[in-house]
Amino acid sequence: MFKPTPVNTAIVITDPQNDFLSPGGRGYHLTKANIKQNNTLSNLELLLSVAHSKGYQLFVSPHFLYPHDYDWQFTGNEQEMLINFRVYQKLNQYTPPTPEADYVPSLAPYIWDKTTVIATPHKVASPQTNDLVYQLRQRRKEQVILAGVLSNVCVESHMRDLIENGFKTAVVYDATATISENDFQAAITNYRVFSSATWTTQEAILNM
């Protein structure tokens, strides 16, 4: 049984950025049908609003690619897609991202809240390449409620890595989106196999 409390449970959102979530984003043409079908963005807004009102701390695991990342020599299909579409672009850690890679405006108030933790960028799909796990442990979080994009890539990879690092994890599947219905259903199948709970946004809110 997954019983979240604000004391021991974090809200983790992967890649809440325009590139795959908003019109004008460089990858939005791939995800817009799935976003519309699941009402993904409205569900993310509702999840963050309710979580904030109940005192849950938000952790953001963003995706940024710097110019030197385009020189990678050993890349898989997902990395090639990100590089080819030139998503999540940022000149360096000290400069703002491109407008496409910036945070979705409707989610930004929660992201920039003084209590939110923004992890360092992950580079492929999981938090193995950033400091999310360290930040969660420093705040004594033992459980995670997870959402974001892409359902079968970064969300699923975060779920697997967090579980293997000892965090009890629930996934809010209709607050995720990906590039096809087949990919979305594949992700849900794996959420149900691995996670402690696989919820709709309404179910997550009722359980919070």
C-alpha positions in Angstrom: 0.0 0.0 0.0 1.3 3.4 -1.0 0.3 6.0 1.6 1.9 9.4 0.8 2.5 12.1 3.4 4.1 15.6 2.9 6.8 14.6 5.4 8.2 11.6 3.6 6.9 11.9 0.0 8.2 14.1 -2.8 6.5 15.1 -6.0 9.0 14.5 -8.9 8.4 15.9 -12.3 10.6 15.1 -15.3 11.2 17.6 -18.0 8.4 20.1 -17.4 9.6 22.1 -20.4 8.1 23.6 -23.5 10.0 21.4 -26.0 7.6 18.4 -25.6 4.7 20.0 -23.7 3.8 23.3 -25.4 3.0 24.5 -28.9 6.2 25.9 -30.4 8.3 23.3 -28.7 10.7 21.5 -31.0 9.2 18.1 -30.1 5.6 19.1 -29.5 4.5 17.8 -32.9 5.4 14.3 -31.7 3.5 14.5 -28.4 0.6 16.8 -29.0 -1.9 14.0 -29.8 -1.1 12.1 -26.6 -1.1 15.3 -24.6 -4.6 16.1 -25.9 -5.9 12.6 -25.3 -4.7 12.5 -21.7 -5.2 16.1 -20.8 -1.6 15.9 -19.7 -0.8 19.6 -19.1 -4.0 20.3 -17.2 -3.4 17.2 -15.1 0.1 18.3 -14.3 -1.1 21.8 -13.3 -3.8 20.2 -11.0 -1.3 17.8 -9.5 1.1 20.5 -8.6 -1.6 22.9 -7.4 -3.0 20.3 -5.0 0.4 19.0 -3.9 1.5 22.6 -3.1 -1.7 23.3 -1.1 -1.1 20.2 0.9 2.5 20.9 1.7 4.3 18.4 -0.6 7.7 19.4 -1.8 8.3 19.5 -5.5 11.5 18.2 -7.1 12.2 18.9 -10.8 14.5 16.7 -12.9 15.1 18.8 -16.0 16.7 17.9 -19.3 19.3 20.3 -20.8 21.8 19.8 -23.5 24.9 22.1 -23.8 26.8 22.6 -27.0 29.5 20.1 -26.0 26.8 17.4 -25.6 26.4 17.4 -29.4 29.8 15.8 -29.7 28.8 12.6 -27.9 30.3 9.5 -29.6 28.2 6.7 -28.1 24.5 7.5 -28.5 21.3 5.5 -28.7 18.1 6.2 -30.6 16.6 8.4 -27.9 19.8 10.5 -27.6 19.9 10.9 -31.4 16.3 12.1 -31.4 17.0 14.8 -28.8 20.1 15.9 -30.7 18.4 15.9 -34.1 15.5 17.9 -32.9 17.8 20.2 -31.0 15.6 20.1 -27.9 16.4 21.2 -24.4 19.1 23.6 -25.6 21.2 25.7 -23.2 24.5 27.4 -23.8 25.9 26.5 -20.4 24.8 26.2 -16.8 24.9 30.0 -16.3 22.7 31.1 -19.1 18.9 30.8 -19.6 17.7 28.0 -21.9 16.1 28.7 -25.3 12.4 29.6 -25.0 11.6 26.1 -26.3 13.6 24.5 -23.5 12.3 26.8 -20.8 9.7 25.6 -18.2 6.1 25.6 -19.2 4.6 28.9 -18.1 1.6 27.4 -16.3 3.9 25.2 -14.3 6.6 27.8 -13.6 5.1 29.3 -10.5 5.4 25.9 -8.8 8.8 25.3 -10.2 10.2 28.6 -9.0 8.6 28.4 -5.6 11.2 28.8 -2.9 10.6 25.3 -1.5 11.1 23.5 -4.9 14.3 21.7 -5.5 15.6 21.8 -9.1 18.1 19.0 -9.7 21.0 19.3 -12.0 20.1 18.3 -15.6 20.0 14.6 -16.5 21.5 13.9 -19.9 19.9 10.7 -21.2 16.8 9.5 -19.4 17.3 8.6 -15.7 18.6 10.4 -12.6 21.8 8.4 -12.8 23.3 11.5 -14.5 22.1 14.1 -12.1 21.8 14.8 -8.3 18.1 14.0 -7.8 18.6 11.0 -5.6 21.1 12.9 -3.4 18.6 15.8 -3.1 15.8 13.5 -2.1 17.9 11.7 0.5 19.1 15.0 2.0 15.5 15.9 2.7 14.7 12.4 4.1 12.2 11.6 1.3 11.4 7.9 1.2 8.5 7.9 -1.4 8.0 9.6 -4.7 4.9 10.6 -6.7 6.2 10.8 -10.3 4.9 12.4 -13.5 6.2 14.3 -16.6 7.5 13.4 -20.1 8.2 11.3 -22.0 6.1 8.5 -20.5 8.2 5.6 -21.8 11.6 7.3 -21.7 12.5 9.7 -18.8 9.4 9.0 -16.6 9.9 5.2 -16.9 13.7 5.5 -16.5 13.3 7.7 -13.4 10.7 5.2 -12.0 13.1 2.3 -12.4 16.1 4.1 -11.0 14.3 5.5 -8.0 12.9 2.1 -7.2 16.3 0.5 -7.4 17.6 3.2 -5.1 15.1 2.3 -2.5 12.3 4.8 -3.0 8.7 3.7 -2.9 7.3 5.1 -6.1 3.8 5.9 -7.6 3.3 7.1 -11.2 0.5 9.5 -12.2 0.1 8.1 -15.7 -2.3 10.7 -17.2 0.1 13.4 -16.1 2.6 12.0 -18.6 2.8 12.0 -22.4 4.8 10.4 -25.1 5.0 10.2 -28.9 2.4 7.5 -29.6 -0.4 5.5 -28.1 1.6 2.3 -28.3 4.5 3.9 -26.4 2.1 5.2 -23.8 0.5 1.9 -23.3 3.9 0.2 -23.1 4.9 2.7 -20.4 1.7 2.0 -18.4 2.3 -1.7 -18.5 5.8 -1.2 -17.0 4.5 1.3 -14.4 2.1 -1.4 -13.2 4.8 -4.0 -13.1 7.3 -2.0 -11.2 5.7 0.9 -9.2 3.9 0.7 -5.9 0.9 2.5 -7.4 -0.2 3.6 -10.9 -2.7 6.4 -10.5 -4.8 8.8 -12.5 -4.4 12.4 -11.4 -7.7 12.2 -9.6 -6.6 9.1 -7.8 -3.3 10.7 -6.8 -5.2 13.7 -5.4 -7.5 11.5 -3.4 -4.6 9.6 -1.9 -2.5 12.7 -1.0 
